[in-house]
Amino acid sequence: MTIKRILMPVLVLGIMVTLSSMAFGQASPVNCTLTAPQGATGHASANGHTEPVGAGATGQPLAMTAGGAVVPATPEAGGGTLRVTCLPTAAFNPGAVVLTIGFTSPITNTQTHPSTPAGIRVTRGTGDFVAAGATAGATNIAANVGIAAVNNAAGTIIIGLGTNAGGFATTSITTGGGAPPNSPTVGIAFTNAVTSTFDIEGVLLSVNGKSGNSVVTMTSTGGLNVTAGSVEAITSITPGLADPTVPGPGTALPGTAGTPSVAQTVVPGGLGLTTPVAVGPAVLSSNGAIVKSNFIVRVQETYPEMFKESAQFNSGATFPVSNSSDTVVQFVFSNIPSGFDISSCSAYLTDVNNTPNANPLIVSASQANVSAASPIINVNFNASPDLTQIDVLWLVCAKVTAGSATLPLPSTNVTVQTTLGPAGSALSSLALALTGLATGQIPRYATALQPATGQTVIVFPPANTNLVVPFAFVGTGYDTGVALSNTNADPFTNAGGGSATSEGTVQYAFYKNDGTSKIYVTGAGSPGSGLSATGTVKAGYTYSVNLSELLRAASVTTPFTGYVIITANFTLAHGSATIYTTGGPNAGAAALVSPVLVMPAISSAAPRTAPEGLHQ
């Protein structure tokens, strides 16, 4: 069956070429041109597989009259019109003629897909392209023009001009399948000075990987002169989405009643949120402690008509015929730990000035949560976006917790990328059009994840405590004693709100008044008391050490005047520092107590903005 389906178009074409050669002996007075009466399609996505051609600025083809006039503001599903116009300077019969309509990209639909009325078709014949006896009408008057073959991979449509010896069709020849004249044997008798036209509609292209514009050409095997056989089918092929971003502090965000947020640090309830959501990635310590429990992702379309509801895409020529057959934005998450909880996710649409769309339900997320097992959120449109302005899509996930994930959490950040959907291929492995319910979706796109390296939405900084000794001194007659306690052992128990047991090493960063600095991390053989054999401070232990001992271990020369930042690689560390005398009758006496400040959690997603405090 496959062999027959391939051979038949070749056989038909061979017959047409032979017949058209009958007119080669004389110069043809019939001059033909190819045009796009509605104009080229304004934009197409650079990973699009089903982009309409000749569909006007917004890609929404309009209705056409029997006479070929464009009907303003009236959509025609599956339109997208190319027009062949022929004008003879003398009466002439060229015999059967073969026209080849050639695209620079694969054709991804057929004469019956997504439906016969919206498939590839010839229609609206005028003049001598209406055979004698044919009934004129809005869509079925090209009775001596027929589609002989569509080569999807090559991007060509073979059209026969003429009628069968047995007669002509008086009904629509939109499908080119079974209704003559797809293999004409009798030429058209062109009338001197009579303009004749017919339209080609419903072609969908895969422009995946393309850029710039797309041009369609028309050639004739003979009998007709093609005087203008090239026309722009798509004006601009460009990525449909800008790279997503995770807004940081100072970013202008949507605010109440469409007014940009004054604080520029939260998304207020103007988008329908019940609680504010802060900018920047979510932050959870590796032990599951929440530093920031939410995040926002911003995605902007690159041209005004990219985001479309199903009724807008090719004026509704979608497959399957469904309200959810929209252009879809997919948010693809990576590195989510098993059992981790990312939930309460919702999507909102605004313009570039952060004014929310008048219909707050214009976008719909396929699910309110993502997980390691289900890491993709699809967002489609419940109403028609404005095709004259650039829109911005916001994904807000208001709840991020460790859930049932195994602790400690991994150090790898959770990231997100975006792509257009539904995802699919241009053609089958046999280079045939895809028409199945799952594979032949219209619209559909090649997966093109943006950016190449995902945007960070959740970070897992190590579970630690950062402390600072603002003044420390080691010199003649003086030293500084530093004590650090791991208070994760307490009488409250986990069930009663107490801490989870953890232990770790301690890092000391010495900042000397001469501008030098040095870092030392405890390990086996470190000085002082209270460390384990491997250099960790266990829960319930206190590590005490002289600063002079740490400086010798770190090869820092004395005297030392400066400050020390301590990073305890466990939570709930607390400390004290005392400058004391080392000689004379008062050796060991405290000279100055230096407070040890506990700093807020620090990570790339949560910079030092909050004030420091004793937190004792």
Residue pairs with C-beta under 8 A, 6 or more apart in sequence:
2 430
9 148
9 149
9 151
9 158
12 148
12 149
12 158
12 160
12 182
12 183
13 98
13 148
13 149
13 158
15 183
16 96
16 97
16 98
16 148
16 158
16 160
16 183
16 184
16 221
17 98
17 221
19 95
19 96
19 162
19 184
19 185
19 187
20 94
20 95
20 96
20 97
20 98
20 221
20 222
20 223
21 95
21 221
21 222
22 95
22 96
22 187
23 93
23 94
23 95
23 97
23 187
23 222
23 223
24 222
24 223
28 92
28 94
28 222
28 223
28 224
28 225
29 88
29 89
29 90
29 92
30 86
30 87
30 88
30 89
30 92
30 94
30 190
30 223
30 224
30 225
31 86
31 87
31 88
31 89
31 224
31 225
31 227
32 84
32 85
32 86
32 87
32 218
32 220
32 224
32 225
32 226
32 227
32 229
33 84
33 85
33 86
33 226
33 227
33 228
33 229
34 82
34 83
34 84
34 101
34 216
34 217
34 218
34 226
34 228
34 229
34 230
34 231
35 82
35 83
35 85
35 228
35 231
36 53
36 54
36 81
36 82
36 83
36 231
36 232
36 233
37 54
37 64
37 68
37 70
37 81
37 83
37 199
38 54
38 55
38 56
38 61
38 62
38 70
38 79
38 80
38 81
39 54
39 56
39 57
40 53
40 54
40 213
40 231
40 232
40 233
40 234
40 235
41 51
41 52
41 53
41 54
41 55
41 56
41 59
41 80
41 233
41 234
41 235
42 56
42 57
42 58
42 59
42 235
42 236
42 303
42 305
43 59
43 234
43 235
43 236
43 237
43 238
43 303
43 305
43 306
44 51
44 59
44 205
44 207
44 214
44 234
44 236
44 237
44 238
45 51
45 207
45 237
45 238
45 239
45 240
45 306
45 420
45 445
46 207
46 208
46 209
46 210
46 211
46 237
46 238
46 239
46 240
46 448
47 208
47 209
47 239
47 240
47 419
47 420
47 445
47 446
47 447
47 448
48 206
48 207
48 208
48 240
48 420
48 443
48 445
48 446
49 108
49 206
49 208
49 424
49 425
49 426
49 443
49 444
49 445
49 446
50 108
50 109
50 204
50 205
50 206
50 314
50 442
50 443
50 444
51 59
51 204
51 205
51 206
51 207
51 234
52 59
52 61
52 79
52 80
52 203
52 204
52 205
52 314
52 317
53 80
53 82
53 103
53 203
53 204
53 205
53 214
53 216
53 233
53 234
54 61
54 80
54 81
54 82
54 216
54 231
54 233
55 61
55 79
55 80
55 81
55 314
55 315
56 62
57 305
58 304
58 305
58 312
58 387
58 388
59 305
59 308
59 313
59 314
60 75
60 305
60 312
60 314
60 315
60 387
61 75
61 76
61 78
61 79
61 80
61 81
61 201
61 314
61 315
62 70
62 71
62 72
62 73
62 74
62 75
62 76
62 79
62 315
63 70
63 71
63 74
63 75
63 76
63 79
64 70
64 71
64 76
64 79
64 81
64 124
64 199
65 71
65 138
66 124
66 126
66 136
66 137
66 138
66 141
67 126
68 83
68 124
68 126
68 197
68 199
75 311
75 315
75 316
76 315
77 117
77 118
77 314
77 315
77 316
77 317
78 114
78 115
78 117
78 118
78 119
78 201
78 202
78 314
78 315
78 317
79 201
79 202
79 314
79 315
79 317
80 201
80 202
80 203
80 204
80 314
81 199
81 200
81 201
82 101
82 199
82 200
82 201
82 203
82 216
82 231
82 233
83 197
83 198
83 199
83 200
84 99
84 197
84 198
84 199
84 200
84 218
85 195
85 196
85 197
86 127
86 128
86 129
86 190
86 195
86 196
86 197
86 224
87 193
87 194
87 195
87 196
88 190
88 191
88 192
88 193
88 194
89 192
89 193
90 192
91 189
91 190
91 191
91 192
92 189
92 190
93 187
93 188
93 189
93 190
94 161
94 187
94 188
94 190
94 222
94 223
94 224
95 162
95 187
95 223
96 160
96 161
96 162
96 184
96 185
96 186
96 187
96 223
97 160
97 161
97 162
97 187
97 188
97 220
97 221
97 222
97 223
97 224
98 148
98 158
98 159
98 160
98 161
98 220
98 221
99 158
99 159
99 160
99 161
99 218
99 219
99 220
99 221
99 224
100 156
100 157
100 158
100 159
100 218
100 219
100 220
100 221
101 156
101 157
101 159
101 200
101 216
101 217
101 218
102 154
102 155
102 156
102 216
102 217
102 218
102 219
103 155
103 156
103 203
103 205
103 214
103 216
103 233
104 155
104 210
104 214
104 215
104 216
105 155
105 205
105 206
105 207
105 210
105 214
106 152
106 153
106 154
106 155
106 205
106 206
106 426
106 427
107 120
107 150
107 151
107 152
107 155
107 156
107 157
107 203
107 204
107 205
107 433
108 152
108 204
108 205
108 206
108 426
108 427
108 433
108 434
109 119
109 120
109 202
109 203
109 204
109 433
109 442
110 119
110 120
110 150
110 152
110 433
110 435
111 119
111 120
111 121
111 147
111 150
111 174
111 175
111 176
111 177
112 119
112 175
112 177
112 435
113 119
113 319
113 433
113 435
113 440
114 317
114 318
114 319
114 321
114 440
114 442
115 317
115 319
115 321
116 174
116 175
117 174
118 202
118 314
118 317
119 174
119 175
119 202
120 147
120 150
120 157
120 176
120 200
120 201
120 202
120 203
121 147
121 172
121 173
121 174
121 175
121 176
121 200
121 201
121 202
122 142
122 145
122 146
122 147
122 159
122 173
122 174
122 176
122 198
122 199
122 200
122 201
123 139
123 140
123 141
123 142
123 172
123 174
123 198
123 199
123 201
124 138
124 139
124 141
124 142
124 197
124 198
124 199
125 134
125 141
125 142
125 143
125 144
125 145
125 196
125 197
125 198
126 141
126 195
126 196
126 197
126 198
127 191
127 194
127 195
127 196
127 197
128 188
128 189
128 190
128 191
128 194
128 196
129 141
129 142
129 144
129 145
129 161
129 188
129 196
129 197
129 198
130 136
130 141
130 142
130 143
130 144
131 143
131 144
131 163
131 168
131 169
131 188
132 168
133 168
133 170
134 141
134 143
134 144
134 168
134 169
134 170
135 141
135 170
135 171
139 172
139 174
140 171
140 172
140 173
140 174
142 173
142 198
142 199
143 163
143 168
143 169
143 170
143 171
143 173
143 181
144 161
144 162
144 163
144 168
144 181
144 184
144 188
145 159
145 160
145 161
145 173
145 181
145 198
146 159
146 160
146 169
146 173
146 176
146 179
146 180
146 181
146 182
146 183
146 184
147 157
147 158
147 159
147 160
147 173
147 175
147 176
147 182
148 158
148 159
148 160
148 176
148 182
148 183
149 157
149 158
150 156
150 157
150 158
151 157
151 158
152 427
152 431
152 432
152 433
153 427
153 431
155 205
157 200
157 203
159 200
160 181
160 182
160 183
160 184
161 184
161 187
161 188
161 224
162 181
162 184
162 185
162 186
162 187
162 188
163 180
163 181
163 184
163 185
163 186
163 188
164 180
164 181
164 183
164 184
164 185
164 186
165 185
165 186
166 180
167 180
168 180
168 181
169 179
169 180
169 181
171 179
172 179
173 179
173 180
173 181
173 182
176 182
187 223
190 196
202 317
204 314
204 442
205 214
205 233
205 234
206 426
206 427
207 214
207 234
207 237
208 426
208 445
208 446
209 446
210 237
211 237
211 238
212 236
212 237
213 232
213 233
213 234
213 235
213 236
213 237
214 232
214 233
214 234
214 237
215 230
215 231
215 232
215 233
216 230
216 231
216 232
216 233
217 229
217 230
218 226
218 229
218 230
219 226
219 229
220 226
236 303
238 302
238 303
239 302
239 448
239 450
240 301
240 302
240 303
240 306
240 327
240 420
240 445
241 299
241 300
241 301
241 302
241 306
241 329
241 418
241 419
241 420
241 450
242 299
242 300
242 301
242 302
242 450
243 418
243 450
243 451
243 455
244 297
244 298
244 299
244 331
244 416
244 417
244 418
244 450
244 451
244 455
245 297
245 298
245 455
246 279
246 280
246 281
246 295
246 296
246 297
246 298
246 416
246 455
246 456
246 457
247 253
247 279
247 280
247 296
247 298
248 279
248 280
249 264
249 265
249 279
249 280
249 609
250 264
250 265
251 264
251 279
252 260
252 261
252 264
252 354
253 260
253 261
253 264
253 265
253 266
253 267
253 279
253 296
253 354
254 260
254 261
254 267
254 268
254 270
254 271
254 348
254 350
254 354
254 355
254 356
254 394
255 261
255 262
255 267
255 268
255 270
255 354
256 268
256 269
256 270
257 270
258 270
258 350
258 354
258 355
258 356
259 270
260 353
260 354
261 267
261 268
261 354
264 279
265 278
265 279
266 276
266 277
266 278
266 279
267 273
267 276
267 277
267 296
267 394
267 396
268 276
269 276
270 356
271 348
271 350
271 356
271 360
271 394
271 396
272 346
272 348
272 360
273 346
273 396
273 398
275 398
277 294
277 295
277 296
277 396
277 398
278 292
278 294
279 296
280 292
280 295
280 605
280 606
281 292
281 295
281 413
281 456
281 457
281 458
281 459
281 605
282 292
282 293
282 294
282 295
282 397
282 400
282 457
282 458
282 459
282 605
283 290
283 291
283 292
283 458
283 459
283 460
283 461
283 601
283 603
283 605
283 606
284 290
284 291
284 293
284 400
284 401
284 402
284 409
284 458
284 459
284 460
285 291
285 409
285 460
285 461
285 462
285 463
285 464
285 571
285 601
286 407
286 408
286 409
286 410
286 411
286 460
286 461
286 462
286 463
287 407
287 408
287 409
287 463
287 500
287 502
287 571
288 401
288 402
288 405
288 407
288 408
288 409
288 500
289 463
289 571
290 400
290 401
291 461
291 601
291 603
291 606
292 400
292 605
292 606
293 398
293 399
293 400
293 401
294 396
294 397
294 398
294 399
294 400
295 396
295 397
295 400
295 457
295 458
296 394
296 395
296 396
296 397
297 331
297 394
297 395
297 416
297 418
297 455
297 457
298 392
298 393
298 394
299 329
299 392
299 393
299 394
299 395
299 418
300 352
300 390
300 391
300 392
300 393
301 307
301 390
301 391
301 392
301 393
302 390
303 390
304 386
304 387
304 388
304 389
304 390
304 391
305 312
305 387
306 327
306 391
307 327
307 329
307 349
307 381
307 385
307 391
307 393
308 326
308 327
308 381
308 384
308 385
308 387
308 443
309 323
309 326
309 380
309 381
309 382
309 383
309 384
309 385
310 316
310 318
310 322
310 323
310 324
310 325
310 326
311 384
312 384
312 385
312 387
313 325
313 326
313 327
313 442
313 443
314 442
314 443
317 442
318 325
318 442
318 443
319 325
319 440
319 441
319 442
320 437
320 441
323 382
324 380
325 441
325 442
325 443
326 380
326 381
326 443
327 380
327 381
327 420
327 443
328 378
328 379
328 380
328 420
328 421
328 422
329 378
329 379
329 380
329 393
329 418
329 419
329 420
329 421
330 376
330 377
330 378
330 379
330 418
330 419
330 420
330 421
330 423
331 370
331 376
331 377
331 378
331 379
331 395
331 416
331 417
331 418
332 375
332 376
332 416
332 417
332 418
332 419
332 449
333 342
333 370
333 375
333 376
333 377
333 414
333 415
333 416
333 457
334 375
334 414
334 415
334 416
334 417
334 454
335 410
335 412
335 413
335 414
335 415
336 342
336 370
336 371
336 372
336 375
336 414
337 372
337 405
337 406
337 409
337 410
338 372
338 373
338 405
338 406
339 371
339 372
339 402
339 403
339 404
339 405
339 406
340 371
340 372
340 401
340 402
340 403
340 405
340 409
340 414
341 369
341 371
341 399
341 400
341 401
341 402
341 403
341 404
341 405
342 369
342 370
342 371
342 397
342 399
342 400
342 414
342 458
343 368
343 369
343 397
343 398
343 399
344 368
344 369
344 397
344 398
344 399
345 365
345 367
345 368
345 369
345 370
345 377
345 395
345 396
345 397
345 398
346 365
346 368
346 395
346 396
346 398
347 363
347 364
347 365
347 377
347 379
347 393
347 394
347 395
347 396
348 356
348 357
348 360
348 363
348 393
348 394
348 396
349 356
349 357
349 362
349 363
349 381
349 385
349 391
349 392
349 393
349 394
350 356
350 357
350 391
350 392
350 394
351 357
351 386
351 389
351 390
351 391
351 392
352 389
352 390
352 392
354 392
357 385
357 391
359 382
359 383
361 382
361 383
362 381
362 382
362 383
362 385
363 379
363 380
363 381
363 382
363 393
364 379
364 380
364 381
364 382
365 377
365 378
365 379
365 395
366 376
366 377
366 378
366 379
366 380
367 374
367 377
370 376
370 377
370 397
377 395
378 421
379 393
379 395
385 391
397 457
400 458
402 409
407 500
408 463
409 460
410 460
411 460
411 462
412 460
413 456
413 457
413 458
413 459
413 460
414 456
414 457
414 458
414 459
415 453
415 454
415 455
415 456
415 457
416 454
416 455
416 457
417 449
417 450
417 451
417 454
417 455
418 449
418 450
419 445
419 447
419 448
419 449
419 450
420 445
420 448
421 444
421 445
422 441
422 443
422 444
422 445
423 444
423 445
423 446
423 447
424 434
424 439
424 440
424 441
424 444
424 445
424 446
425 434
425 439
425 446
426 446
427 433
427 434
428 434
428 439
433 440
434 440
456 604
456 605
459 603
459 604
459 605
461 601
461 602
461 603
461 604
461 606
462 569
463 502
463 569
463 570
463 571
464 504
464 567
464 568
464 569
464 570
464 571
464 573
465 567
465 568
465 570
465 571
465 572
465 573
465 598
466 565
466 566
466 567
466 568
466 598
466 599
466 601
466 602
467 484
467 565
467 566
467 567
467 568
467 573
467 574
467 575
467 596
467 597
467 598
467 599
468 563
468 564
468 565
468 566
468 596
468 597
468 599
468 612
469 480
469 482
469 563
469 564
469 565
469 566
469 575
469 577
469 594
469 596
470 563
470 594
470 595
470 597
471 562
471 563
471 579
471 592
471 594
472 480
472 482
472 547
472 560
472 561
472 562
472 563
472 564
472 577
472 579
472 594
473 480
473 559
473 560
473 561
473 579
474 480
474 547
474 548
474 551
474 558
474 559
474 560
475 558
475 559
475 560
475 561
476 559
477 581
477 582
477 583
477 584
478 579
478 580
478 581
478 582
478 591
479 546
479 547
479 548
479 579
479 580
479 582
480 546
480 547
480 548
480 577
480 578
480 579
480 580
480 594
481 544
481 545
481 546
481 547
481 577
481 578
481 580
482 544
482 545
482 546
482 547
482 550
482 564
482 566
482 575
482 576
482 577
482 596
483 542
483 543
483 544
483 575
483 576
483 577
484 506
484 537
484 542
484 543
484 544
484 566
484 568
484 573
484 574
484 575
485 541
485 542
485 543
485 573
485 574
485 575
486 502
486 503
486 537
486 538
486 539
486 540
486 541
486 542
486 543
486 568
486 570
486 572
486 573
487 499
487 540
487 572
487 573
487 574
488 499
488 500
488 501
488 502
488 503
488 539
488 540
488 570
488 571
488 572
489 501
489 539
489 540
490 498
490 499
491 498
492 498
492 499
494 500
499 571
499 572
500 571
501 539
502 539
502 570
502 571
503 532
503 536
503 537
503 538
503 539
503 570
504 536
504 537
504 568
504 569
504 570
505 521
505 522
505 523
505 535
505 536
505 537
505 569
506 521
506 522
506 535
506 537
506 543
506 566
506 567
506 568
506 569
507 519
507 520
507 521
507 522
507 566
507 567
507 569
508 519
508 520
508 521
508 550
508 554
508 564
508 565
508 566
509 517
509 518
509 519
509 564
509 565
509 566
509 567
510 517
510 518
510 519
510 520
510 550
510 551
510 554
510 556
510 560
510 562
510 564
511 517
511 562
511 563
511 564
511 565
512 518
512 556
512 560
512 561
512 562
513 561
513 562
518 554
518 555
518 556
519 554
520 550
520 553
520 554
521 535
522 531
522 535
522 536
522 537
522 543
523 534
523 535
524 533
524 534
524 535
525 535
526 535
526 545
526 553
527 545
527 546
527 549
527 550
527 552
527 553
528 543
528 544
528 545
528 546
528 549
528 550
529 543
529 544
529 545
530 537
530 541
530 542
530 543
530 544
531 537
531 543
532 538
537 543
537 568
537 570
537 573
539 570
547 560
547 564
548 558
551 557
551 558
551 560
564 577
566 573
566 575
566 596
573 598
574 596
574 598
574 615
574 616
575 596
576 593
576 596
577 593
577 594
577 595
577 596
578 590
578 592
578 593
578 594
579 590
579 591
579 592
579 593
579 594
580 588
580 589
580 590
580 591
581 587
581 588
581 589
581 591
582 588
595 614
596 614
597 612
597 613
597 614
597 615
598 612
598 613
598 614
598 615
598 616
599 608
599 612
600 606
600 608
600 610
600 612
602 608
